[in-house]
Amino acid sequence: GQTPERVRVDVSGNVIKNVKSVFIPHTGSLKGIEAAAAAGIVAGDPYCELEVTSSVTPEQIEQISAYRESTPIEVKRADGNCVFSIGVTVFAGEHRASVLLTNKHTHVERVTRDDEVLYAAKPEKVVREESHYELLNVEQIVEFADMVEIEDVREVIERQIAYNSAIAEEGLR
């Protein structure tokens, strides 16, 4: 019920590696974890799941930048060895609230306010950083490629090609 005066983001090493220099969609040229936290706080729509910044207005972009300049946002590597972990803790006055996402972008593990647990998910199998390369091997990839019906994956593949091409073009610019 309050605007956070301070923010701490605890993220797994894999998230830090993949997000620290990424532009946040619909925020102009804002990039990185701090910008993502500020954008979510100031202008995010939690009902849009993976597209929380899809309806950011130009005025909100200015508000995000102002909030980021006036509010301490600390990013730390999360304890543990989960491949995908994002914990956000916000502070206002004597209060704090936190949300922990694990294993995937939409899996809320826990929500707390002060010392009260508001939500706790049933435990899921945690994907560990030291074993995430074991999810697929070359033999399984080749086997899948040999047997898959291209029409079953065409939409996903075309979207991935478009996204990776856009990323590559931006990198070249």
Secondary structure, DSSP 4 states (H G I P E B T S, - for coil): ----SEEEEEE-HHHHHHHTTPBPTTSTT-BSHHHHHHHHHHH--GGGGGGTTTT--HHHHHHHHHHHHHS-EEEEEPSS-BSSEEEEEEEETTEEEEEEEESSTT-EEEEEETTEEEEEPPP-PPPBGGGGGGG--HHHHHHHHHH--HHHHHHHHHHHHHHHHHHHHHHH-
